[in-house]
């Protein structure tokens, strides 16, 4: 792939920030593991071999009758009866290959020898169980995926809205800029936290409902930056020349002015992602976030508060969030350095 000299210098500057560079690869590794969470933490085997046939329960639905059982519902592979159907009484009929963590985020471990929450390494649970007997490690993996996917979607949509609003303000200026700026000032001065809490209490909890609620304010942080870049760039000679040649305003904005504004926008995106994850965690902690039972880091943090006798819950939630936010902040610093013209010599 042929890269421009500017892009090469930016990549070199990004690599020069060792803290941000290695944080990027660590975060990508965590994200890849989380995206394949079903292959890492699941209460269904990866592969089942029995009766000369091979099954992949992690990918497909198999009723109990497929293994010689009586019910058309999905086989409970953790049940001793189903295990005997698959493996035989002496284990010679077949075998099952389980993921590293044989629990999903909502799997309740009924084989615990003590009431939940149980400490780490008790009953085969790496990070212990929560107050409902669910594996904490599995919930952290699924919660990480949910939080990051939520943050990424919110960041992308917020960026699109914020860039569009700032571009219109900065390029057209005049009365358009004045009216939109006063409107944004009024909207931005509203107590966003209280409004978020009220909306979250009025509407039924859900992924897309929370996304819409947080989207109401998350895009505002980009408007001023993009507006300033468009106000500066619209008076450049090549922009005026394009307008004099009859190029339409949308084409000028997209092709000639937007690339300059994207420099400042890209540097803010990791911090918007961090803010999105923090907001979701805060709403879950307050009980106004995702539906009960969802894999949520905020819900795990709430359990840590409610179960002070089980400190591993609070420590796990704290360190999980701290590691995510620290990595994203370090990545954001490296991206900012990469696009800083004083450091790249642009």
C-alpha positions as CSV (number, residue, x, y, z in Angstrom):
1,X,0.0,0.0,0.0
2,X,1.4,3.4,-1.1
3,X,1.3,5.9,1.8
4,X,1.8,9.6,1.4
5,X,4.8,11.2,3.1
6,X,2.4,12.9,5.5
7,X,0.8,9.6,6.5
8,X,4.3,8.0,6.9
9,X,5.4,10.8,9.3
10,X,2.2,10.5,11.3
11,X,2.6,6.8,11.6
12,X,6.2,7.2,12.7
13,X,5.2,9.8,15.3
14,X,2.5,7.4,16.5
15,X,5.1,4.6,16.9
16,X,7.4,7.0,18.6
17,X,5.0,7.3,21.5
18,X,5.8,3.9,23.0
19,X,3.2,4.2,25.7
20,X,0.4,4.9,23.2
21,X,1.7,2.4,20.6
22,X,1.8,-0.6,23.0
23,X,-1.5,0.5,24.5
24,X,-3.0,0.3,21.1
25,X,-1.8,-3.3,20.5
26,X,-2.9,-4.4,24.0
27,X,-6.3,-2.9,23.5
28,X,-6.6,-4.6,20.0
29,X,-5.7,-7.9,21.6
30,X,-8.3,-7.5,24.3
31,X,-10.9,-6.5,21.7
32,X,-10.2,-9.5,19.5
33,X,-10.6,-11.8,22.5
34,X,-13.8,-10.1,23.5
35,X,-15.2,-10.2,20.0
36,X,-14.7,-14.0,20.1
37,X,-16.1,-14.2,23.6
38,X,-18.3,-17.2,22.7
39,X,-15.1,-19.1,22.0
40,X,-13.5,-18.1,25.2
41,X,-16.3,-18.2,27.8
42,X,-19.4,-20.3,27.0
43,X,-21.6,-22.9,28.6
44,X,-21.7,-24.8,25.3
45,X,-18.8,-26.9,24.1
46,X,-16.8,-25.8,21.1
47,X,-16.9,-29.3,19.5
48,X,-18.8,-32.4,20.3
49,X,-17.9,-35.8,18.9
50,X,-20.3,-38.6,19.5
51,X,-21.8,-41.5,17.5
52,X,-19.4,-40.9,14.7
53,X,-20.7,-37.4,14.1
54,X,-19.2,-34.0,14.9
55,X,-21.3,-31.1,16.3
56,X,-20.4,-27.5,16.9
57,X,-22.7,-26.3,19.7
58,X,-20.9,-23.0,19.9
59,X,-22.1,-22.1,16.5
60,X,-25.4,-24.1,16.0
61,X,-28.5,-25.1,18.0
62,X,-28.8,-28.8,18.7
63,X,-31.8,-30.2,20.6
64,X,-31.4,-32.8,23.2
65,X,-33.0,-35.4,20.8
66,X,-29.9,-35.0,18.5
67,X,-27.9,-36.9,21.1
68,X,-30.6,-39.4,22.0
69,X,-32.5,-37.4,24.6
70,X,-36.2,-36.8,25.0
71,X,-36.7,-33.0,24.7
72,X,-36.7,-30.7,21.6
73,X,-35.2,-27.9,23.6
74,X,-31.5,-27.1,23.4
75,X,-29.3,-29.6,25.1
76,X,-27.9,-28.6,28.5
77,X,-24.3,-29.7,28.0
78,X,-23.5,-29.2,31.6
79,X,-26.2,-31.6,32.7
80,X,-24.9,-35.0,33.8
81,X,-27.6,-36.8,31.8
82,X,-26.6,-35.0,28.6
83,X,-23.0,-35.7,29.3
84,X,-23.7,-39.4,29.6
85,X,-25.6,-39.3,26.4
86,X,-22.7,-37.8,24.5
87,X,-19.7,-39.5,26.3
88,X,-21.3,-42.7,27.4
89,X,-21.2,-44.2,30.9
90,X,-17.5,-45.0,30.6
91,X,-16.5,-42.0,28.4
92,X,-15.8,-44.1,25.4
93,X,-18.8,-43.0,23.2
94,X,-17.6,-39.5,22.6
95,X,-16.0,-36.3,23.9
96,X,-16.6,-32.6,24.3
97,X,-14.1,-29.8,23.8
98,X,-14.9,-26.9,26.1
99,X,-13.7,-23.3,25.9
100,X,-11.2,-22.1,28.5
101,X,-14.0,-20.7,30.7
102,X,-16.9,-23.1,30.6
103,X,-19.4,-20.5,31.6
104,X,-21.3,-17.8,29.7
105,X,-22.1,-14.4,31.2
106,X,-25.5,-15.5,32.4
107,X,-24.6,-19.1,33.4
108,X,-25.4,-19.8,37.0
109,X,-23.1,-22.3,38.7
110,X,-25.4,-24.6,40.7
111,X,-22.5,-26.8,41.8
112,X,-21.0,-24.4,44.2
113,X,-20.2,-25.8,47.6
114,X,-20.9,-22.4,49.3
115,X,-23.4,-19.7,48.9
116,X,-22.5,-17.0,46.3
117,X,-20.7,-14.8,45.9
118,X,-17.7,-17.2,46.1
119,X,-14.0,-16.1,46.0
120,X,-11.7,-16.6,43.0
121,X,-10.6,-20.1,42.1
122,X,-13.4,-21.5,44.2
123,X,-15.4,-24.2,42.2
124,X,-13.4,-23.5,39.1
125,X,-14.3,-19.9,38.8
126,X,-11.1,-17.9,37.9
127,X,-12.4,-14.6,39.3
128,X,-15.0,-16.0,41.6
129,X,-18.8,-15.6,41.2
130,X,-21.2,-12.8,41.8
131,X,-24.1,-12.8,44.2
132,X,-26.2,-14.8,41.7
133,X,-23.5,-17.5,41.2
134,X,-22.5,-16.3,37.7
135,X,-18.8,-16.4,36.7
136,X,-17.2,-13.0,37.1
137,X,-14.5,-13.6,34.4
138,X,-17.1,-14.4,31.8
139,X,-19.1,-11.3,32.7
140,X,-16.0,-9.2,32.4
141,X,-15.2,-10.5,28.9
142,X,-18.8,-10.0,27.7
143,X,-19.1,-6.7,29.5
144,X,-15.9,-5.4,27.9
145,X,-17.2,-6.3,24.5
146,X,-20.6,-4.7,25.1
147,X,-19.0,-1.5,26.6
148,X,-16.5,-1.1,23.7
149,X,-19.1,-1.8,21.0
150,X,-21.5,0.7,22.6
151,X,-18.7,3.3,22.8
152,X,-17.6,2.8,19.2
153,X,-21.1,3.1,17.8
154,X,-21.8,6.1,19.9
155,X,-18.5,7.7,18.9
156,X,-19.1,7.2,15.2
157,X,-22.7,8.5,15.2
158,X,-21.7,11.4,17.5
159,X,-18.8,12.3,15.2
160,X,-21.0,12.3,12.1
161,X,-23.6,14.6,13.7
162,X,-21.0,16.8,15.3
163,X,-18.9,17.2,12.2
164,X,-21.9,17.9,10.1
165,X,-23.2,20.6,12.4
166,X,-19.8,22.2,12.9
167,X,-19.2,22.1,9.1
168,X,-22.4,23.9,8.3
169,X,-21.8,26.5,11.0
170,X,-18.2,27.2,10.0
171,X,-18.5,27.2,6.2
172,X,-21.7,29.3,5.8
173,X,-21.1,31.6,8.7
174,X,-23.3,34.7,9.1
175,X,-26.9,34.2,10.3
176,X,-26.6,30.4,10.0
177,X,-23.7,30.3,12.3
178,X,-25.3,32.8,14.7
179,X,-28.6,30.9,15.0
180,X,-27.0,27.5,15.3
181,X,-24.4,28.7,17.9
182,X,-27.1,30.2,20.1
183,X,-29.1,27.0,19.9
184,X,-26.2,24.8,20.7
185,X,-25.3,27.1,23.7
186,X,-28.8,26.7,25.1
187,X,-28.8,22.9,24.5
188,X,-25.3,22.5,25.9
189,X,-26.1,24.5,29.1
190,X,-28.9,22.1,30.1
191,X,-28.1,19.7,33.0
192,X,-27.2,16.7,30.9
193,X,-26.8,14.3,33.7
194,X,-30.3,15.0,35.2
195,X,-31.8,14.8,31.7
196,X,-30.1,11.4,31.1
197,X,-31.4,10.1,34.4
198,X,-34.9,11.2,33.6
199,X,-34.9,9.8,30.1
200,X,-33.4,6.5,31.3
201,X,-36.1,6.2,34.0
202,X,-39.0,7.0,31.5
203,X,-38.0,4.6,28.7
204,X,-37.6,0.9,29.1
205,X,-33.9,0.0,29.4
206,X,-32.1,-1.3,26.3
207,X,-28.9,-1.0,24.2
208,X,-30.4,1.3,21.6
209,X,-32.5,3.3,24.0
210,X,-29.3,4.2,26.0
211,X,-27.5,4.9,22.8
212,X,-30.1,7.4,21.8
213,X,-30.2,9.0,25.2
214,X,-26.4,9.5,25.4
215,X,-26.4,10.7,21.8
216,X,-28.4,13.7,22.7
217,X,-25.3,15.4,24.2
218,X,-22.2,13.4,23.2
219,X,-21.9,15.1,19.7
220,X,-21.7,18.6,21.2
221,X,-18.0,18.3,22.0
222,X,-16.9,18.1,18.3
223,X,-19.0,21.0,17.0
224,X,-16.7,23.9,18.2
225,X,-13.5,22.2,17.0
226,X,-14.9,21.5,13.5
227,X,-16.6,24.9,13.3
228,X,-13.3,26.7,14.0
229,X,-11.4,24.6,11.4
230,X,-14.1,25.4,8.7
231,X,-14.1,29.1,9.6
232,X,-10.3,29.2,9.1
233,X,-10.2,27.0,6.0
234,X,-13.1,28.7,4.1
235,X,-10.9,31.7,3.4
236,X,-8.0,29.8,1.9
237,X,-7.1,30.6,-1.7
238,X,-7.8,27.1,-3.0
239,X,-11.3,27.1,-1.5
240,X,-12.1,30.5,-3.1
241,X,-10.6,29.3,-6.4
242,X,-12.9,26.2,-6.3
243,X,-15.9,28.3,-5.6
244,X,-15.0,30.7,-8.4
245,X,-14.8,27.7,-10.8
246,X,-18.3,26.8,-10.0
247,X,-17.8,23.9,-7.6
248,X,-20.8,23.4,-5.4
249,X,-20.6,24.1,-1.7
250,X,-21.2,20.5,-0.6
251,X,-18.3,19.3,-2.8
252,X,-16.0,22.0,-1.5
253,X,-16.8,21.1,2.1
254,X,-16.4,17.4,1.5
255,X,-13.3,17.4,-0.7
256,X,-11.3,20.5,0.3
257,X,-12.2,21.6,3.8
258,X,-13.2,18.5,5.6
259,X,-9.7,16.8,5.4
260,X,-8.3,19.8,7.4
261,X,-11.0,19.5,10.0
262,X,-10.5,15.8,10.4
263,X,-7.1,16.3,12.0
264,X,-8.6,17.8,15.1
265,X,-11.6,15.5,15.0
266,X,-9.5,12.3,15.0
267,X,-7.5,13.4,18.0
268,X,-10.7,13.8,20.0
269,X,-12.3,10.4,19.1
270,X,-10.5,8.2,21.6
271,X,-11.5,10.6,24.4
272,X,-15.2,10.5,23.2
273,X,-15.0,6.7,23.3
274,X,-13.7,6.9,26.9
275,X,-16.5,9.2,27.9
276,X,-19.1,7.0,26.3
277,X,-17.9,3.9,28.2
278,X,-17.8,5.9,31.4
279,X,-21.4,7.2,30.9
280,X,-22.7,3.7,30.2
281,X,-21.0,2.4,33.3
282,X,-22.4,5.2,35.4
283,X,-26.0,4.6,34.2
284,X,-25.6,0.8,34.9
285,X,-24.2,1.5,38.3
286,X,-27.2,3.7,39.1
287,X,-29.6,1.0,37.9
288,X,-30.8,3.1,34.9
289,X,-28.7,1.3,32.2
290,X,-29.0,-2.0,30.5
291,X,-31.7,-4.6,31.3
292,X,-31.1,-6.7,34.4
293,X,-28.9,-9.7,33.7
294,X,-26.9,-8.0,30.9
295,X,-23.2,-8.3,31.0
296,X,-22.3,-4.9,32.4
297,X,-19.2,-3.6,34.1
298,X,-21.4,-1.0,35.8
299,X,-23.6,-3.7,37.3
300,X,-20.5,-5.6,38.5
301,X,-19.4,-2.4,40.1
302,X,-22.8,-2.1,41.8
303,X,-22.4,-5.6,43.1
304,X,-19.1,-4.8,44.5
305,X,-20.7,-1.9,46.5
306,X,-23.6,-4.1,47.7
307,X,-21.3,-7.0,48.7
308,X,-18.5,-5.5,50.7
309,X,-17.8,-8.9,52.1
310,X,-16.8,-10.0,48.6
311,X,-14.0,-7.5,47.7
312,X,-13.0,-9.4,44.6
313,X,-16.2,-8.0,42.9
314,X,-15.2,-4.4,43.5
315,X,-11.6,-4.9,42.7
316,X,-12.4,-6.8,39.4
317,X,-14.8,-4.1,38.2
318,X,-12.4,-1.3,39.2
319,X,-9.3,-2.7,37.5
320,X,-11.3,-3.7,34.4
321,X,-12.6,-0.2,34.0
322,X,-9.2,1.4,34.9
323,X,-7.3,-0.7,32.4
324,X,-9.8,0.1,29.6
325,X,-9.8,3.8,30.3
326,X,-6.0,4.1,30.7
327,X,-5.3,2.3,27.5
328,X,-7.8,4.5,25.6
329,X,-6.3,7.7,27.1
330,X,-2.8,6.6,26.2
331,X,-3.9,5.8,22.6
332,X,-5.6,9.2,22.5
333,X,-2.3,10.9,23.5
334,X,-0.4,9.0,20.8
335,X,-3.0,9.9,18.1
336,X,-2.8,13.6,19.2
337,X,1.0,13.5,18.9
338,X,0.7,11.9,15.5
339,X,-1.5,14.7,14.1
340,X,0.4,17.5,15.9
341,X,2.1,19.5,13.1
342,X,4.8,20.8,15.5
343,X,5.9,17.2,16.2
344,X,5.6,15.8,12.7
345,X,7.1,18.8,10.9
346,X,4.1,19.4,8.7
